[in-house]
Amino acid sequence: MSKESSKVRLAVFKLTSCSGCQQQLIDLGENLIALTDKVEIAYFLEASSKTDPGPYDVALIEGSVSTPHEAELVKQIREKSRIVVAVGSCATYGGIQSLRNWLNLEEVKKNVYSNPDWIKALEKSSSVSEYVDVDYEVSGCPANKFQLFSLLKQLIIGKRPYHREESLCQECKRKGNVCVAVAKGIPCLGPVVKEGCGALCPSYGRGCYGCFGPMVDPKPDALSKRFEELELPKEEIILKFKGITGWSDSFRRFLENYERQ
């Protein structure tokens, strides 16, 4: 905390992203306002014009590192911050923009931009932790606002943040959902990814897209065999895992082997 104040100095930064995770913070509304006697927002362009240079007690970083500027920025944030938190699946896994990591960057730029030479991008879209040490991570696309609120409260009182990382299947069971994979034969990533969304897609009869990333010891190879039993083409199985959190370590290792088979 700053010497001038007992408040926790909070900074929120955006890298390559859609700003959805920052919006989740803003959507806390009265809950966020309730923290104002404990938290000083020093930098948060999405919500305030205040841009204090630091140092910060807590820095939340949304978005993946996708440009040379962002690679330098995260290093500067790390130097100025006592605690760094990667927020959302872009910051924790590289996000949906990491789909280009499986392709040739120059070809991608030519196909997307009329002036590809103007684009200054890194070869890969990566998590924040690939560039600097990260103290805590809150995944999700977008991140769960109540997990974010819980994290902030725990950091304020000096407690090590914790939230469950059970599989999404557990969340479905708590909600009483009928399993879409078993009952309807719908491919679902629920058995291999973390909870946090409230089992949103399965609650509406759709398979999980894997927004919150792999659970502990996810065993994607076993789920791929189940997808094959459902007669899902190999190309579609690959795309299922590549999606939003496909650049995570466990999914990436699985995909590198599976594509060679």
Backbone hydrogen bonds, N-H to C=O, Kabsch-Sander energy under -0.5 kcal/mol:
donor,donor_aa,acceptor,acceptor_aa,energy
2,S,7,K,-0.8
8,V,38,K,-3.0
10,L,8,V,-0.7
10,L,40,E,-2.9
11,A,58,V,-2.4
12,V,43,Y,-3.6
13,F,60,L,-3.1
15,L,62,E,-2.9
16,T,64,S,-1.8
17,S,15,L,-0.7
23,Q,19,S,-2.0
24,Q,20,G,-1.4
25,L,21,C,-1.4
26,I,22,Q,-2.0
27,D,23,Q,-2.5
28,L,25,L,-1.4
29,G,26,I,-1.8
31,N,28,L,-2.1
33,I,29,G,-2.1
34,A,30,E,-2.0
35,L,32,L,-1.4
36,T,33,I,-1.8
38,K,35,L,-2.2
39,V,35,L,-2.2
40,E,8,V,-3.0
41,I,39,V,-0.6
42,A,10,L,-2.7
42,A,40,E,-1.0
43,Y,10,L,-1.4
44,F,50,K,-1.1
45,L,12,V,-0.6
47,A,44,F,-1.6
48,S,44,F,-2.7
52,D,42,A,-2.5
56,Y,80,K,-2.9
57,D,9,R,-1.8
58,V,9,R,-2.2
59,A,83,I,-2.7
60,L,11,A,-3.0
61,I,85,V,-2.9
62,E,13,F,-2.9
62,E,60,L,-0.5
63,G,87,V,-0.7
64,S,16,T,-2.2
65,V,126,S,-2.7
66,S,64,S,-0.9
71,A,67,T,-1.9
72,E,68,P,-1.6
73,L,69,H,-2.3
74,V,70,E,-2.4
75,K,71,A,-0.8
76,Q,72,E,-1.8
77,I,73,L,-2.6
78,R,74,V,-2.3
79,E,75,K,-1.9
80,K,76,Q,-1.5
81,S,77,I,-0.9
81,S,78,R,-0.6
82,R,56,Y,-2.2
83,I,57,D,-1.4
85,V,59,A,-2.9
86,A,136,Y,-2.3
87,V,61,I,-2.9
87,V,85,V,-0.5
88,G,86,A,-0.5
88,G,138,V,-4.1
89,S,140,G,-2.4
92,T,88,G,-1.9
93,Y,89,S,-2.0
94,G,89,S,-0.6
94,G,90,C,-1.5
95,G,89,S,-1.5
98,S,95,G,-1.8
99,L,96,I,-1.7
100,R,97,Q,-1.4
101,N,98,S,-1.7
102,W,99,L,-1.3
103,L,100,R,-1.8
105,L,103,L,-0.6
108,V,104,N,-2.2
109,K,105,L,-2.6
110,K,106,E,-1.9
111,N,107,E,-1.9
112,V,108,V,-1.5
113,Y,109,K,-2.7
118,W,115,N,-2.1
119,I,116,P,-1.3
120,K,118,W,-0.6
121,A,119,I,-0.9
122,L,66,S,-2.8
126,S,65,V,-2.1
126,S,124,K,-0.6
128,V,91,A,-2.5
129,S,91,A,-0.6
130,E,127,S,-1.2
131,Y,128,V,-2.1
132,V,128,V,-1.9
135,D,84,V,-1.8
136,Y,84,V,-1.6
138,V,86,A,-2.6
140,G,211,C,-0.7
141,C,142,P,-0.8
143,A,140,G,-0.5
144,N,139,S,-0.6
148,L,144,N,-2.1
149,F,145,K,-2.3
150,S,146,F,-2.3
151,L,147,Q,-2.4
152,L,148,L,-2.4
153,K,149,F,-2.3
154,Q,150,S,-2.4
155,L,151,L,-2.5
156,I,152,L,-2.2
157,I,153,K,-1.5
158,G,155,L,-1.1
159,K,154,Q,-3.0
168,L,190,G,-1.1
168,L,193,V,-1.9
169,C,190,G,-0.9
170,Q,167,S,-1.3
171,E,167,S,-0.8
172,C,168,L,-2.2
173,K,169,C,-2.3
174,R,170,Q,-2.1
175,K,171,E,-1.5
176,G,172,C,-0.8
176,G,173,K,-0.8
177,N,172,C,-2.4
183,A,179,C,-2.7
184,K,180,V,-1.1
185,G,181,A,-0.6
186,I,180,V,-2.2
189,L,208,C,-1.3
192,V,189,L,-1.9
193,V,189,L,-0.9
193,V,190,G,-0.6
194,K,213,G,-2.9
195,E,166,E,-2.2
203,S,199,A,-1.8
204,Y,200,L,-0.6
204,Y,201,C,-1.6
205,G,202,P,-1.8
206,R,201,C,-2.3
213,G,210,G,-1.3
215,M,192,V,-2.2
216,V,165,E,-0.7
222,A,219,K,-0.7
223,L,219,K,-1.3
224,S,220,P,-2.3
225,K,221,D,-1.4
226,R,222,A,-1.4
227,F,223,L,-2.2
228,E,224,S,-2.1
229,E,225,K,-1.8
230,L,226,R,-1.3
231,E,228,E,-1.7
232,L,227,F,-2.2
236,E,233,P,-0.6
237,I,233,P,-2.0
238,I,234,K,-2.4
239,L,235,E,-1.8
240,K,236,E,-2.1
241,F,237,I,-1.7
242,K,238,I,-2.1
243,G,239,L,-1.9
244,I,209,Y,-0.6
246,G,242,K,-1.3
246,G,243,G,-0.6
248,S,245,T,-1.6
252,R,248,S,-2.8
253,R,249,D,-2.4
254,F,250,S,-1.7
255,L,251,F,-2.7
256,E,252,R,-2.4
257,N,253,R,-1.4
258,Y,254,F,-3.0
259,E,255,L,-2.7
260,R,257,N,-0.5
261,Q,257,N,-0.7
261,Q,258,Y,-0.8
